[in-house]
Amino acid sequence: MFKNVYYLSLGVVLGAVLGILVCDDTKKKITKAIQGKAKKLSGCIKSLSEETVHTIKG
């Protein structure tokens, strides 16, 4: 449990430091890339769930 708290606090600190150091243009690019990955992942999950439903019904 302490390991998870350690990683969470480390992520918050690194995020704050990077947020201060990185310029706004780069932040926008990083955010856009993360959103693109999230959309791809949600599309994959949706297609997998649809395949599962078809398999169960079929």
TIKOLDREN-343018 format. One record per atom (N, C-alpha, C): residue number from 1; residue in three letters; atom name; x, y, z. Coordinates in pm, 1 decimal. Layout:
N
+-----+--------+-------+----------+----------+----------+
: num : residu : atome :        x :        y :        z :
+-----+--------+-------+----------+----------+----------+
: NUM :    ALA :    CA :        X :        Y :        Z :
...
+-----+--------+-------+----------+----------+----------+
***
This chain:
58
+-----+--------+-------+----------+----------+----------+
: num : residu : atome :        x :        y :        z :
+-----+--------+-------+----------+----------+----------+
:   1 :    MET :     N :     82.4 :   -119.2 :      0.0 :
:   1 :    MET :    CA :      0.0 :      0.0 :      0.0 :
:   1 :    MET :     C :     87.1 :    126.0 :      0.0 :
:   2 :    PHE :     N :    194.7 :    122.8 :     79.4 :
:   2 :    PHE :    CA :    282.5 :    239.2 :     87.2 :
:   2 :    PHE :     C :    352.9 :    264.2 :    -45.0 :
:   3 :    LYS :     N :    375.2 :    155.3 :   -120.4 :
:   3 :    LYS :    CA :    439.5 :    169.0 :   -250.5 :
:   3 :    LYS :     C :    349.4 :    248.6 :   -344.9 :
:   4 :    ASN :     N :    218.6 :    222.4 :   -341.7 :
:   4 :    ASN :    CA :    124.7 :    295.9 :   -425.6 :
:   4 :    ASN :     C :    118.8 :    443.7 :   -387.3 :
:   5 :    VAL :     N :    119.8 :    471.2 :   -258.5 :
:   5 :    VAL :    CA :    117.4 :    609.7 :   -211.4 :
:   5 :    VAL :     C :    246.1 :    680.1 :   -253.7 :
:   6 :    TYR :     N :    357.2 :    608.3 :   -246.6 :
:   6 :    TYR :    CA :    485.3 :    665.2 :   -288.5 :
:   6 :    TYR :     C :    481.3 :    703.6 :   -436.4 :
:   7 :    TYR :     N :    433.4 :    611.8 :   -520.7 :
:   7 :    TYR :    CA :    426.8 :    640.0 :   -664.2 :
:   7 :    TYR :     C :    327.8 :    752.3 :   -695.5 :
:   8 :    LEU :     N :    218.4 :    757.3 :   -623.5 :
:   8 :    LEU :    CA :    121.3 :    864.6 :   -643.2 :
:   8 :    LEU :     C :    182.4 :   1000.3 :   -609.0 :
:   9 :    SER :     N :    248.5 :   1008.3 :   -494.8 :
:   9 :    SER :    CA :    310.3 :   1134.9 :   -455.9 :
:   9 :    SER :     C :    424.5 :   1171.8 :   -549.9 :
:  10 :    LEU :     N :    500.3 :   1073.8 :   -596.0 :
:  10 :    LEU :    CA :    607.9 :   1099.4 :   -691.2 :
:  10 :    LEU :     C :    551.0 :   1152.3 :   -822.8 :
:  11 :    GLY :     N :    441.0 :   1094.5 :   -867.8 :
:  11 :    GLY :    CA :    376.2 :   1140.4 :   -990.2 :
:  11 :    GLY :     C :    324.3 :   1282.7 :   -977.6 :
:  12 :    VAL :     N :    268.0 :   1315.5 :   -861.4 :
:  12 :    VAL :    CA :    216.5 :   1450.7 :   -839.1 :
:  12 :    VAL :     C :    331.3 :   1551.9 :   -840.3 :
:  13 :    VAL :     N :    440.5 :   1518.2 :   -773.5 :
:  13 :    VAL :    CA :    555.4 :   1609.5 :   -768.6 :
:  13 :    VAL :     C :    616.0 :   1626.9 :   -906.8 :
:  14 :    LEU :     N :    638.1 :   1515.8 :   -978.5 :
:  14 :    LEU :    CA :    694.9 :   1525.4 :  -1113.3 :
:  14 :    LEU :     C :    601.0 :   1600.3 :  -1207.2 :
:  15 :    GLY :     N :    472.4 :   1577.2 :  -1193.4 :
:  15 :    GLY :    CA :    374.8 :   1648.2 :  -1275.2 :
:  15 :    GLY :     C :    378.2 :   1797.9 :  -1249.5 :
:  16 :    ALA :     N :    392.3 :   1835.0 :  -1124.2 :
:  16 :    ALA :    CA :    398.6 :   1977.6 :  -1090.6 :
:  16 :    ALA :     C :    525.5 :   2040.5 :  -1145.9 :
:  17 :    VAL :     N :    638.1 :   1970.8 :  -1131.8 :
:  17 :    VAL :    CA :    764.8 :   2023.6 :  -1182.7 :
:  17 :    VAL :     C :    760.0 :   2036.2 :  -1334.4 :
:  18 :    LEU :     N :    712.2 :   1932.2 :  -1401.7 :
:  18 :    LEU :    CA :    702.5 :   1937.9 :  -1547.9 :
:  18 :    LEU :     C :    602.1 :   2043.9 :  -1591.1 :
:  19 :    GLY :     N :    495.7 :   2060.3 :  -1517.0 :
:  19 :    GLY :    CA :    397.4 :   2162.3 :  -1549.0 :
:  19 :    GLY :     C :    455.0 :   2302.5 :  -1542.7 :
:  20 :    ILE :     N :    548.1 :   2322.6 :  -1451.6 :
:  20 :    ILE :    CA :    611.9 :   2454.1 :  -1439.8 :
:  20 :    ILE :     C :    715.9 :   2474.1 :  -1549.8 :
:  21 :    LEU :     N :    791.0 :   2367.9 :  -1580.6 :
:  21 :    LEU :    CA :    902.4 :   2381.2 :  -1674.2 :
:  21 :    LEU :     C :    861.0 :   2379.1 :  -1820.9 :
:  22 :    VAL :     N :    758.1 :   2302.6 :  -1853.0 :
:  22 :    VAL :    CA :    720.0 :   2283.9 :  -1992.7 :
:  22 :    VAL :     C :    635.3 :   2402.0 :  -2039.5 :
:  23 :    CYS :     N :    662.3 :   2449.5 :  -2160.5 :
:  23 :    CYS :    CA :    587.0 :   2564.1 :  -2212.3 :
:  23 :    CYS :     C :    445.5 :   2521.7 :  -2253.1 :
:  24 :    ASP :     N :    359.1 :   2618.5 :  -2274.1 :
:  24 :    ASP :    CA :    218.2 :   2592.9 :  -2301.7 :
:  24 :    ASP :     C :    197.9 :   2515.4 :  -2431.5 :
:  25 :    ASP :     N :    277.7 :   2544.8 :  -2534.5 :
:  25 :    ASP :    CA :    262.5 :   2476.6 :  -2662.5 :
:  25 :    ASP :     C :    289.8 :   2327.3 :  -2647.4 :
:  26 :    THR :     N :    394.7 :   2294.7 :  -2572.5 :
:  26 :    THR :    CA :    428.7 :   2154.7 :  -2549.9 :
:  26 :    THR :     C :    321.7 :   2086.7 :  -2466.1 :
:  27 :    LYS :     N :    266.8 :   2157.9 :  -2368.1 :
:  27 :    LYS :    CA :    159.0 :   2101.6 :  -2285.9 :
:  27 :    LYS :     C :     39.1 :   2065.9 :  -2373.5 :
:  28 :    LYS :     N :      7.0 :   2153.7 :  -2467.4 :
:  28 :    LYS :    CA :   -106.0 :   2126.3 :  -2556.3 :
:  28 :    LYS :     C :    -80.3 :   2003.5 :  -2641.2 :
:  29 :    LYS :     N :     42.6 :   1987.7 :  -2691.5 :
:  29 :    LYS :    CA :     77.1 :   1871.5 :  -2773.3 :
:  29 :    LYS :     C :     69.1 :   1743.1 :  -2691.5 :
:  30 :    ILE :     N :    120.8 :   1748.6 :  -2569.5 :
:  30 :    ILE :    CA :    117.0 :   1630.1 :  -2482.2 :
:  30 :    ILE :     C :    -26.7 :   1593.2 :  -2449.6 :
:  31 :    THR :     N :   -108.6 :   1692.2 :  -2416.0 :
:  31 :    THR :    CA :   -248.8 :   1667.2 :  -2383.6 :
:  31 :    THR :     C :   -322.2 :   1608.4 :  -2503.1 :
:  32 :    LYS :     N :   -295.9 :   1662.1 :  -2622.0 :
:  32 :    LYS :    CA :   -360.3 :   1612.1 :  -2742.9 :
:  32 :    LYS :     C :   -319.8 :   1467.6 :  -2770.8 :
:  33 :    ALA :     N :   -191.9 :   1436.1 :  -2750.2 :
:  33 :    ALA :    CA :   -144.2 :   1299.7 :  -2771.4 :
:  33 :    ALA :     C :   -209.1 :   1202.5 :  -2672.9 :
:  34 :    ILE :     N :   -221.2 :   1244.3 :  -2547.5 :
:  34 :    ILE :    CA :   -283.7 :   1158.9 :  -2445.6 :
:  34 :    ILE :     C :   -430.7 :   1136.1 :  -2478.1 :
:  35 :    GLN :     N :   -499.4 :   1241.0 :  -2523.0 :
:  35 :    GLN :    CA :   -640.2 :   1227.2 :  -2559.7 :
:  35 :    GLN :     C :   -656.1 :   1134.3 :  -2679.1 :
:  36 :    GLY :     N :   -564.1 :   1143.1 :  -2775.7 :
:  36 :    GLY :    CA :   -568.7 :   1053.6 :  -2891.4 :
:  36 :    GLY :     C :   -551.8 :    908.5 :  -2850.2 :
:  37 :    LYS :     N :   -457.1 :    882.4 :  -2759.6 :
:  37 :    LYS :    CA :   -435.3 :    746.1 :  -2710.0 :
:  37 :    LYS :     C :   -559.1 :    697.4 :  -2634.7 :
:  38 :    ALA :     N :   -620.6 :    785.5 :  -2556.5 :
:  38 :    ALA :    CA :   -739.6 :    747.2 :  -2481.2 :
:  38 :    ALA :     C :   -854.9 :    712.5 :  -2575.2 :
:  39 :    LYS :     N :   -869.9 :    788.5 :  -2683.2 :
:  39 :    LYS :    CA :   -976.2 :    759.0 :  -2780.2 :
:  39 :    LYS :     C :   -952.3 :    625.0 :  -2846.9 :
:  40 :    LYS :     N :   -825.8 :    596.8 :  -2883.9 :
:  40 :    LYS :    CA :   -793.4 :    467.9 :  -2946.0 :
:  40 :    LYS :     C :   -822.3 :    353.3 :  -2849.8 :
:  41 :    LEU :     N :   -783.6 :    371.0 :  -2723.3 :
:  41 :    LEU :    CA :   -804.9 :    267.4 :  -2623.4 :
:  41 :    LEU :     C :   -953.2 :    243.8 :  -2600.7 :
:  42 :    SER :     N :  -1032.2 :    351.4 :  -2592.6 :
:  42 :    SER :    CA :  -1175.6 :    334.6 :  -2570.5 :
:  42 :    SER :     C :  -1240.8 :    268.1 :  -2691.6 :
:  43 :    GLY :     N :  -1191.0 :    297.7 :  -2812.9 :
:  43 :    GLY :    CA :  -1242.4 :    231.8 :  -2932.7 :
:  43 :    GLY :     C :  -1213.0 :     83.0 :  -2931.1 :
:  44 :    CYS :     N :  -1093.6 :     46.1 :  -2887.4 :
:  44 :    CYS :    CA :  -1057.2 :    -95.9 :  -2878.7 :
:  44 :    CYS :     C :  -1143.6 :   -168.0 :  -2776.0 :
:  45 :    ILE :     N :  -1164.3 :   -104.2 :  -2662.8 :
:  45 :    ILE :    CA :  -1245.9 :   -165.2 :  -2556.9 :
:  45 :    ILE :     C :  -1389.9 :   -181.1 :  -2605.8 :
:  46 :    LYS :     N :  -1440.7 :    -80.3 :  -2676.8 :
:  46 :    LYS :    CA :  -1577.5 :    -86.8 :  -2727.7 :
:  46 :    LYS :     C :  -1592.2 :   -200.2 :  -2827.9 :
:  47 :    SER :     N :  -1495.8 :   -215.1 :  -2919.3 :
:  47 :    SER :    CA :  -1504.8 :   -321.8 :  -3018.4 :
:  47 :    SER :     C :  -1492.3 :   -458.4 :  -2952.1 :
:  48 :    LEU :     N :  -1407.0 :   -469.6 :  -2850.8 :
:  48 :    LEU :    CA :  -1394.8 :   -596.6 :  -2778.6 :
:  48 :    LEU :     C :  -1524.8 :   -631.6 :  -2706.8 :
:  49 :    SER :     N :  -1588.3 :   -531.6 :  -2646.8 :
:  49 :    SER :    CA :  -1713.5 :   -559.3 :  -2575.8 :
:  49 :    SER :     C :  -1823.6 :   -598.2 :  -2674.5 :
:  50 :    GLU :     N :  -1824.5 :   -535.6 :  -2792.5 :
:  50 :    GLU :    CA :  -1923.4 :   -573.0 :  -2893.4 :
:  50 :    GLU :     C :  -1899.7 :   -715.4 :  -2943.2 :
:  51 :    GLU :     N :  -1772.3 :   -752.8 :  -2962.1 :
:  51 :    GLU :    CA :  -1741.1 :   -889.0 :  -3003.4 :
:  51 :    GLU :     C :  -1784.9 :   -988.5 :  -2896.6 :
:  52 :    THR :     N :  -1766.6 :   -953.9 :  -2772.5 :
:  52 :    THR :    CA :  -1806.5 :  -1042.0 :  -2662.6 :
:  52 :    THR :     C :  -1957.0 :  -1061.4 :  -2661.9 :
:  53 :    VAL :     N :  -2031.5 :   -954.0 :  -2683.0 :
:  53 :    VAL :    CA :  -2177.6 :   -963.6 :  -2685.6 :
:  53 :    VAL :     C :  -2221.7 :  -1053.0 :  -2801.2 :
:  54 :    HIS :     N :  -2160.7 :  -1035.8 :  -2919.7 :
:  54 :    HIS :    CA :  -2195.8 :  -1118.5 :  -3034.3 :
:  54 :    HIS :     C :  -2162.7 :  -1266.1 :  -3009.0 :
:  55 :    THR :     N :  -2051.0 :  -1290.5 :  -2941.9 :
:  55 :    THR :    CA :  -2011.0 :  -1428.0 :  -2910.9 :
:  55 :    THR :     C :  -2108.4 :  -1491.9 :  -2812.9 :
:  56 :    ILE :     N :  -2150.6 :  -1415.7 :  -2713.1 :
:  56 :    ILE :    CA :  -2243.5 :  -1469.4 :  -2613.7 :
:  56 :    ILE :     C :  -2380.3 :  -1495.9 :  -2675.5 :
:  57 :    LYS :     N :  -2426.3 :  -1402.8 :  -2759.4 :
:  57 :    LYS :    CA :  -2556.3 :  -1420.0 :  -2822.8 :
:  57 :    LYS :     C :  -2554.1 :  -1530.0 :  -2928.0 :
:  58 :    GLY :     N :  -2440.3 :  -1543.1 :  -2997.8 :
:  58 :    GLY :    CA :  -2428.4 :  -1638.7 :  -3108.0 :
:  58 :    GLY :     C :  -2406.4 :  -1775.3 :  -3058.6 :
+-----+--------+-------+----------+----------+----------+
***
